[in-house]
Amino acid sequence: MIHRAGSWLCMTLFMMAALSGCLSPTAIHRAVLAYDHTVNQVEAEMLLLNIARAKRGLPTHFTAVSSVAATFDFRTNGGVGTQLFEGGGPVFAKNFYTFNLGASVAENPTVSIIPVQGEEFTKRLLTPMDESKFEFLVSQGIEPAIIMRLMARGIGVEEGDGRTFSLNLPHRPEEYREFRRRVLHLSAVNLARQLQVGPIEYEEPWPLPLNHPLTTQALDKGYRWVTSQPNTTPILSKHVVGRIAVTNYDQTKLTNEERRLLQLDAERYPRNYVLVDIRPGFYGGDYPWHGQIKLRSFNAILGFVSRGMEEEPEFEVEPDHRSRPVARNPRTTLLLRETASRQPESTFAVTLDDRWYSLSHDGLDSEQTVWNREAFVLLSQLYQMTVTDVAKMPSVPITIAK
């Protein structure tokens, strides 16, 4: 009898241990995924909310989740009991053994949120974006048309001694059409894999005679001895990685002097201007142009998207007759809807002053829906590239314990 009781006890303890081991990783796995989903949802809806604020003429304000700490309490309990029953007549006794098992999981999350504010963040929000962001996003395989339609304030074109500038603003219809046609042309060149986006690289020779007293300091400034051809006198030269250029040709095919002059051309404008040089004789050269793409700030991007909902809607623009066909050319850069009630098909939605603002979802495979998703993802990435590391921000965090 004692042997059987011990067996039941061992079995109970084993099942308790197994039950606890199963619950622990399962609960943590579900919690981590749930928190990740929630934080991602909050960031997306925060972007929508600020677009809605911009549409209403209200100040934008961002709040970020800086940390999530959760404590899990796993408990198991069990027991073994016995009962002795006696019957009439000849006395007999029989033991009945009972056991019970139980497990519970207690979760105590603590969420810290930080209002993203202050001089540093405001400057990053209002400062036009740097050309390096443009080059980085293109190198990630994002369609240049989406990048330019969101990030560009306009396009400057130089012809002879003159220069024209076309704004990416629908309330200036002629300029907007010209802007869209230039963007569509670059998109067509990119579709053919002939669009080159990258820094201008060239060799800069030491500007002073080699017997100059400062020559020894040139090596500390990055200059090195190089020879252009065998059996020639070495010269001091420095490899320069310069400004970003968008071209329809391989820059390495140019001479060093041509690349240096291209760099000087790019340096005439601040770093929120991206040099564009589409030359005849190469793919897309039937529609050549030389100029710049002017990038705007993240705050200006929010304003552009918000005005496009109603105040300044975009419209259809066909490519120039000299351009090749493009894969996509939707009317609206980022289609958002304002409605009296929440739309059931919306991907993300927020409410402000009894109005609902949502990311349009016209169908799983529709051109505008797919474009919308990519444009909204890009908007989110631009925000992440604009905001600083929230963990290092001086703002006092707000901690919420469940």
N, C-alpha and C positions, 0 to 999 in steps of 0.2 A: 504494500500500500504506500509506504514511504517512497519506494522507488518510482511508482507511478506519479506521485505528487511532484517529485523532483523533475521528472520528465516534462510534465506540464509546465512547471516553472521555467525550465530552460527554453522550452518552445516559446513561451510568452515573451521572455526577454529577447530572444532572437527576432521575433516578429516586431517587437517595439523598436529595436535598433534598425531593422530593415525599413520600417515605416518612416522613421525619422530621416534616414539617409535618402529616401526617395523624395520626401517633401522638401528638404532643404534646397537642392539644386533646381528643382522645378519651380519653386516659389521665386527664387532669385532670378531665374531666367525670364519668367514672365514679368517680373517687376522692372528689370532693366529695359526690356523692350517697351513696356508700357510708358516708362518715364521718357525714353527716347522719342516715342511717338508724340507724347504730350508736348515736349519742348519744341519739337519740329512744328507741331500744329500752332503753338503759341507764336513762334517767330513768323510763320506765314500769315497768320491773322493780324499780327502787329503791323506788317507791311500794308495789308489791305486797309487797316484802320487808319493809318497815316495818309494813305491816298485819299480816303474819304474825308479826313480832316482838311487836307489840302483843297479838295473840291469845295468844302464849305468855308474856306478862308480861315480856318483855325490853325493855331500853331501845331507843328508836329512834335511828337514826344515818343521816345522809345524806352522800353523797359526790357531788360534781359535777365534770363535765369542764369545766375552765376554759379550755383552749386545745388546739388540734390544729395542729401545724406539720408539714408534709410537704415534703421536698425530692425533686424528680424529676430523674433523670439520663437524658437521651435520647441514645442513641448510634447512629450508623449507620456502616457500613463497606462498602467495595466495592473492586473491583480489576478490571483488564483484563490478560489474558495472551495470549501468542501462541506457537504451536508451529510449527516448520518440519519438514515431512516430506519425505524424499528416497526415490525409488524406483529399482529396478535398470534396466538397459538404458540407453536415453537418459536422461540425468539430467534430472529435473524436480523442481521444488520448489513447494510450496503452503503458504500460511500458514493456520493455523486460529486464530481468536481466541476466547478464553473470558473471561467476566466473572462476578463474584459480587457479591451484595448481601446485607446483613444489617442488622438493627436490633434494639435492646434498650432496655428501659425499667427503670430501677432506682428504687424508691420507698423513702424513709427517713423514716417518720413518727415524730414525737415527741408524745406525749400527756401533758398535765399534768392531774392530778386533785387536788381540794382537799377535805379533810374539812370539811363544813359544820358548824361548831361555834362555841362561844363564847357569851358572855353576850347579845350583841345578837340572834343568831339564836335562842337559847333563849327569850328574851322574846317574839320575834315568833311563835315556835311555840306558846307557852303563852297569849299574850294573845288574848282574844276579838276576833273580826274586827269591823272598823268598818263602820258602815252604808253608807259610800261604796262599799265593795266590793259590797255587795248591790245598790245602785242601778246600779252600773256593769255588773254581770253581767246584770241584767234588761234594761238598755238595749241589750245585745248580742243580744237575741232568745232567750236561753236560757229555757226554760220555768220559770216561777217555782216550780212544784211540785218540780222537781229541785233548784233552789237551796235552797229552804226545808227540804226533807227532809235535805239534806246539812249545811247551815250552821246551822240553827236548833236551839237547845237546847230551846226550848219557846215557847208563846204565852200571853201574859197577856191576860185579858179583863176590862174594867171594866164593872160593872153597878151603877148607883146609887152608893152609898158603898163597895161591896165590890169586890174584885178576886180572880179565880181564875187560877191558873197551871197549864197543862197541859204536862207534859214530853214531849219527843220520845224516849221510852224505852219499848221494848216490855215491860219487866218491870213497868211500871205501866200495865196494859192499859186502864183507863178513861181515864186522862189521855192515853195514846197515841191512843186512838180519837178523843177530842175534838180533839187536835192535828191528826190526819189529816183530819178533817171540815172544820176551818177552812182547812187548806191546799187541800183539794179545792174549797172554795167560791171561794177567791181564784183558783185555776186556771181555774174555770169563767168567772169574770168576765173574766179575761185572755183566754180563748179567744174571747169576744165582743168583744175589743178595747176594753173599758170600764175596764180596770184602769190607774190612773195611778200611776206611781212616779217621784218626783222631789223636789227640794228645795222647801221652803216659802219663798216670796218675798213680801216686803211692804215697805212704806215706814215708816221709823221717824222721826217728827218730832223736831226738836231739843227736848230736855226743858227748856231754860232760856229765859227771856225774851230777845227779840232784842236788847235793849239791855244784856244781861249782858256783862261784860268778856271772858268766854271765847268769845263768839260768833265772834270772828275766827279762833279756833282750830278751829272746827267744820269749816271748809272743808278743813283739813289732815287731818281724820278721816273724810273721805269724804262729808260733808254738802254739799248743793247747794240752790240756790234753785229752788223749784218752785211752780206755781200749780195748784190743784185745778180751778178753773173760770176762764173768761175774766173779766177785770175784777175779779179778787180779789187781795187782798194776798199777795205771795209769802211762803212760809215755808221754813225750812231743813228738809231731809229727807234721809235716807240710805236707799238701796236695800239691803236685807238679803237675802242668800241663806242660808237657815237649814238646819234639819235635814231629813232625808228623811222623806217620808210616803207611805203606800200608801193610795189612796182609790179610790172608785168614781165619782168626779165630778171635774170640772175645777176645780182650786183657784182659777184666775183668776176664776171666777164668784162667789167669796166676796168679801165686803167686806174692806178692808184690816185692820179691827179683828178680824174673824173669823180671818184668816190669822195675825195677830200672836198671838192667843190659842192658835191651833193650835201655833205655835212654842213658846210658853211651856209648853204641855202636853208637847211632845216633850222639852224641856230638863229635865224632872223626872228623866229617866233618862240613864245614860251612853250613849256613842256606839255601843255594841254592841246597842242597842235601836232597832228600827225602828218608828215610829208607824204604826198601822193605824186607819183611820177609814172604815168601810163604813156609809153612811147610808141610811135609808129614802128612798123617792122617786126613787132612781136604780137603774140596772141592778144586780141582786144585792141590792137593799135589802130583799128579803123575809127575808133572813138577816143582819140588821145586827149589827155589833159594833165596839166601840172598845177598842183595847188596843195591845199591842206584840209584835213578834217579837224574841226574844232570840237573838242570834247567839253561837256558841261558837268556840273556838280551833281551829286546824288540828290540833293534837294531839288534841283531843277528837273531831274528825271521824274521825281514824284509829281511835280507840278505839271509836267507835260502829259503824263498818264492821266492825271485827274481831270485836266481840261479836255482831254480827248473823249471823256465819257459823255459830255453834253455841250460844253461851251465851245470847244474847237474840235469837232469830230474830223477824223482823217477821211480821205476819199481815195477812190481808185486812181492809180497812175500806171500807164502802160510804159514799157521799156522804150528807149530810143531805138529807132529803126536800124542803127548801126550795131546794136547789142545783140548778143546771142540769147536764146531762150534761157529762162531760169526755172528752177524747180518750184519755188513758192513765191507768191507776191500778194499776201493778204492786205486788205485795206487798212486794218487797224494793227498798230504795233503790239498793244496789249489790251485785249477786249475785256472790260469789266462792266458789270451791270448794276444798276441801282433800281431796286424794286421795293414795293410796300411790304412784301413778305419774303421769307427765305425760299429760295428756289431749290427744289429737291435734288436737281441734277448738278448743283454747284460743287466744285472741288473744295474751295475754301470760302467762307462767308463770315461777315461780321455785321453788327448792327450799330448804328449811330443816329440818335435823334429819331427813333422809330422808323428808320429806313435801313434796308439791307443792301450790303455791297458784296458782290460775289465774283469769283473768277469764272468766266463763261465756260460752259461745257456743252457744246453743240452736238456732240457725238464722239464716240471713241476714236474714229479714224478721220474725222473731218480735218481739212487743212488748217482752219482757224484754231481748232482745239489743240492740235499738236503744236502749232506755232505758239499758242498761248502758254502751254506748259513750258516750253523752252524759254520763252521770254520771261515768265515769272521766275523760273529757276535762275536765270541770269540776273534778274533784279535782286533776288535773294543773295546771290554771290557778290554782287556789287555792294550790297549792304554789309556783308561780312568783311569785305575788303576795305570798307569805310570806317566801321566801328573798331575801336581799340579792344584789347584784351580786357574783358569786363572784370576779371579777377584783379587787375592792377589799377582799376579806376578808383579815384579818391572818394566817390560817393558812399554814403552809409547804406549798407545793404538792409533790406527788409526781410526778416526771417519769419516764415510761416511754418508752424509745427502742427501736424495733424493729430 
